[in-house]
Amino acid sequence: MLIAGLGNPGARYEGTPHNVGFAVQDALADRAGVVFRSQSTMRAWLADVHIGDARATLMKPATYMNASGEAIGRWLRYYKQGMQDLVVVVDDADLPLGRIRIRSQGGSGGHNGLRSIIEHVGGEQFARVRLGIGRDARRGDMISHVLQPFSKEDMAVVADMVVRAADAVTMIVTEGTERAMNCYNQAVSQEQEMES
């Protein structure tokens, strides 16, 4: 199984909304006590982990966000894995900051990283853990929003979301996507009811 967190390589992108997928990968690697290694042939950083009884590979593509599918598609083809063996962790500006939503498949929703993956793996039938980064008009246009670091006041919410997202990925691997959807998407629905 491949668990791919999306983001942009380089120190200048650390702590930005577009890199929350990388942050979840780092959390999963820390839990497993492993470190990422650069693999130029895959154009990615990789780490092999055990999650429950399952073996999985964590990936942080080194291709930049908009070409994420190049690394992911290459890995799946090399190891002869299908879309059902892929979990993608990705930022989502259509979700409020801190929210998590899991889907078993679906389109790109206008996200260039997801669009690249769909193009390179040949379909939409892969699980994704969507992490809410919201939209903040004070930060300018969408490109500025996703590439500027989170504000200090948002960091506690982001840190909590990263931990919950790592838990969600663990549940997908150990108990299945549907179980994780029922657990994490249900929590979102209950929050919305309490707010209304």
Summary of the structure (lengths in Angstrom):
residues: 196
radius of gyration: 15.6
end to end distance: 39.0
largest distance: 50.2
contacts: 631
relative contact order: 0.18
helix: 50%
strand: 20%
